[in-house]
Amino acid sequence: MALHGPPYSQDLPFGLIGFVGYALQLHSLSSIPQGKGRVLKPSHEPVYLLILFAISAADLFKSLVCILQIHKYHTITFTVVPTPSRKSPNIMYRILSMLAGLLLMLFASEIRPSPIDQRNVFPTVTEKSNVTFPLPARIVYDFPADTWIENLAVRSNGQIIVTEDTRPRIYQVDPFWSRKPILVHEFHETASILGIVETAPDVFHVCTANYSSKKLEGYGDAYIFRVDMRKFLPDRLGSAEITKIANLPQAKALDGMTFLGGQSDLLLVSDFLLGVIFSVNINTGASRVAINNSYTQSTGFGVNGLRFHDGFLYFTNTQHETLVKVAVNSKGEAVGNYTIMAYGGFGPDDIAIDDHGDIYVTSYTQGKNGVAFVPREGGAAAYIAGMPGPTSCAFGRTAADWDVLYVSTSGGDYEYLSGKPVTVSGKILKVHVGRRGA
């Protein structure tokens, strides 16, 4: 038997099914899961969603054609007529198309737990070693052994730019597909590349350091480079435009970076050996010490990770085991009181902030290496995910990974510092935290 009616009218039910399926996918992309339970979430293979969209769009287009022709037929009627020799190829195609769309929807989705209430159920950093971490950390890419990945920044297209401490290199890592990282650039006048921050769309700045992590000594000059990715081609080494913009001969070990933006052209850059925060003008290269006090200083690993958010500078002091917040002006100078947001029980390194204002801190305390959560009003830090030697973290920026916190690792900080062989490689990991980045 075959179905007859207005042109494409037999596609109406399949078009509606495809449209509803895709609408549900869009809803799952835009909604932030709340509370307990499990929710359907999109995977990180965008091609599945694109194929599903193409199927749904084709079905919906035919359905709209059907609706537009109602004026000609007045009513939509279906007549069943016998076809003794074969079934209608069109209706069979539509059935197969619908089944393919449903299968793709299943492949393009995964069941993930909703974020747990971090304030109540996560283990605090003051608990004993070998804590149980509530959220799993999944591998995006596993670098070779003896590779320290120090920092990362996420491009607007979702690709991750990472800096290497063991060799002066920066790579691009694809979080959506399993493929080798792309070498963006290798530097030749420094030992390590540490901090990275985006200062304009697809324009980044990195800081370099010549220092010994074993002796905690700096030697040689430190530099700031601009890395312009706007003309970068993955298959062409050297297509990223690299420009040295500043030389800081007084620095020992530049590390954390943040950009003030707005009406300011200043970077703020931490030096964990000097225990100070420099301001660096990205246009002129002029630099000066902007903040230097007991909150930043130390006798080893002092001020480390930096993040500027809503007029406030957030920074960690690893040796003091503190996360500190202070208002700063357009010159990068502190203009308010210092507030200790979290203290003790962890070795805070770098920082990410979500759209609620809550803070995520990478911490490498022996036996409790992981990501710690600090509520926006301050208080006890709580571990949410564990991994060896976490160094930095940043939120995803696409519809496919908006609720993902990416984490870079050294492979084991204590092994590097003690001179022991490093058996765990540096990695890029992802943790689903159910929050968007600020």
ABEGO torsion letter per residue (X at the ends): XBBBEBBGAAAAAAAAAAAAAAAAAAAAAABBBBEBEBBBBBBABAAAAAAAAAAAAAAAAAAAAAAAAAAAAGBBBBBBBBBAABBBAAAAAAAAAAAAAAAAAAAABBBBBBBBBAAAABBBAABBBGBBBABBBBBABBBBBGBBBABBBBBAAGBBBBBBAABBBBBBBBAABBBBBBBABBBAABABBBBBBBABBGBBBBBBBBBBAAAGBBBEBBBBBBBBAAABBAABBGABBBBBABBBAABABBBBBBBAEEABABBBBBBAAAGBBBBBBAAAGBBBBABBBAAABBABBBBBBBBBBGGBBBBBBAAAGBBBBBBBBAAGBBABBBBBABBEGBBBBBBBBBAAGBBBBBBBBBGABEBBBBBAAEEBBBBABBBBGBABBBBBABAAAAABBBBBBAGGAAAAAAGBBBABBBBBBBBBAGBBBX
